[in-house]
């Protein structure tokens, strides 16, 4: 099996298991993000510190690579960033 197919199968399994990384973000999260109350995670343990980001994301260009389930991009876009997402899966 090639790596692309193996990756696809692994993500399909995560979907079947109901992994939170395969669930879309809620409309409530999007609304909070639009009002400036946003956070993103890249692990299951803690959020990315806000001081890693500029005070405002308005117009900031962000490239999300290998973004898995894609939960970060909608949050960042709702907070005002211009987000591009790419993932091999």
DAMO-V543297 format. One record per residue. N is the residue number from 1. SS is DSSP state (alpha for helix, beta for strand, coil for the rest). PSI is psi in whole degrees, 0 to 359 (NA if undefined). NEAR is the number of other C-alpha atoms within 8 Angstrom. Layout:
N/SS/PSI/NEAR  N/SS/PSI/NEAR
This chain:
1/coil/138/4  2/coil/163/5  3/alpha/327/6  4/alpha/316/8  5/alpha/320/8  6/alpha/317/9  7/alpha/315/9  8/alpha/315/9  9/alpha/320/8  10/alpha/318/8  11/alpha/324/9  12/alpha/320/8  13/alpha/319/8  14/alpha/321/10  15/alpha/313/9  16/alpha/325/7  17/alpha/350/6  18/coil/27/8  19/coil/138/9  20/alpha/337/5  21/alpha/356/8  22/alpha/4/10  23/coil/136/9  24/coil/153/7  25/coil/150/9  26/coil/162/6  27/alpha/331/6  28/alpha/318/6  29/alpha/318/10  30/alpha/315/12  31/alpha/317/9  32/alpha/320/10  33/alpha/320/14  34/alpha/329/11  35/coil/6/7  36/coil/358/7  37/coil/78/7  38/coil/156/11  39/coil/151/9  40/coil/155/9  41/beta/150/9  42/coil/1/7  43/coil/173/6  44/coil/353/5  45/coil/318/4  46/coil/162/7  47/beta/156/9  48/coil/130/9  49/coil/134/6  50/alpha/331/6  51/alpha/359/6  52/alpha/348/6  53/coil/157/8  54/coil/161/6  55/coil/319/5  56/coil/138/6  57/coil/358/11  58/coil/117/8  59/coil/356/7  60/coil/132/8  61/beta/123/8  62/beta/131/8  63/beta/118/8  64/beta/108/10  65/beta/146/7  66/coil/52/7  67/coil/15/10  68/coil/241/7  69/coil/347/8  70/coil/22/11  71/alpha/335/11  72/alpha/318/9  73/alpha/312/11  74/alpha/325/10  75/alpha/312/15  76/alpha/321/13  77/alpha/318/10  78/alpha/331/11  79/coil/358/13  80/coil/355/12  81/coil/156/13  82/beta/104/10  83/beta/134/11  84/beta/134/9  85/beta/138/10  86/beta/142/9  87/coil/142/8  88/coil/339/5  89/coil/NA/7
